[in-house]
Amino acid sequence: MITIEEFKKKQSTRSRLIGIDLGSKRIGIAICDEKQKIATPFKTLNRSKLSDLVLELKQIIEENDVGGIIVGNPINMDGSIGRSSQSAKDISENIYKNINLPVCLWDERLSTTGAFNLSKQLDVNVNKLEKKIDQNAAAFILQGAIEFLNN
């Protein structure tokens, strides 16, 4: 696993990226365009074994010509590392060992709140919002990362 700065150096600006929001029950997946301008919610997976996640990611990567993976890092609001952040780091390292692509963590503080507020502003039905919140959070994470990568 690498830092976002190392990721930026290794990254071609002509490949799609995946953003991942690791929830306790569901995993949100987002994907961006080849120019790395816009992150789009892609799908929500039910959390199961890591091997299932790796297989699902490999399929998405192959079908969409993905060049890197950004994983949301749920750092505590005070900047400290908690249990969720350690879990995200561990899962990211396992993804990195099993998928031959750059993988980095991106500070995701407020991503779920941001995704929820954005969806509310867009007047999305609350039931639909609940079903899509994980992939929307992943898109929020990925959008933040690609904006950093583009600057």
C-alpha angles and dihedrals in degrees: 000000000000139000122261089252091055089044089055091053093049097042124101112213089224101070135082121245132209123223119203129199108194108207125179092247105016138029119217119211126197131177133199133213122263092262089056094232107117130036115208128194106251113176147324122235127197109242111253136135119345090237089060091051091050092050091048091048092049090054093048090047093050095045094046105035093241120188103188147006129232116195121196113242111208098211114179116260090253090056096254124133115248135180093279092051092049090049091051090050092050093048091046091053090051091049089049091052092050102038121053097224136098111274125189139168121242123198103253101183108154095004094128091044090047092048091048093049093046091050090048091051088052087054095241116175110260094233091053089044093057091050094049102035094102096053090042089053089050089052090049089052093046093046091054091049096048091048088055091046092050094053 
